[in-house]
Amino acid sequence: MNMTKSKNVKNMVLAAMFLALGLVLPFFTGQIPQIGSMLLPMHIPVFLCGLICGWQYGAAVGFVVPLLRSVLFGMPPLFPTALSMAFELLTYGLVVGLLYSRSRWQCVRALYRCLVLAMVAGRAVWGVVQAVLLGLTGSAMTFQIFLAGALLNAIPGIIVQLILIPVVMLALNRTGLVPFKRAESRRA
């Protein structure tokens, strides 16, 4: 098996694992929507998938996880929550994977920069999609609803992500499974 095919198979298997984690992790919040919306358990596997497998896999897993979870388990509700989350998580996986893969150095500093930019982009996409979906029902998306949903209620989850994801990436670097790369080791 050639190296490209081997890497693709590895990424597909890892993406499937991250998809499974995205389906299972919300059970640890006790299926209490208020806790889940604060800790954001589906977000973590999507960010890791984008960082480890690449933006294509991160985007695909991000889009599928909330929709599949809604269909299988009824949470989050499909409309408008799971639909808007699908675009939000797609953006997280895409942006974090794309930025990190193009970083001159792949290190903790680059990791934080990519995470924060992906979080901002994903929350902006969530707000736009939520506004469109709510507009279809005749409801309005106010700035207060956006702030509450995208930032204020999500602060505990954002903190967990900013701590847990770098810790996992550092552990994977130390084991050599997903090593950080320096500019001199990357050839153009």
Salt bridges, closest charged atoms under 4 A:
GLU88 OE2 - HIS43 NE2 3.45
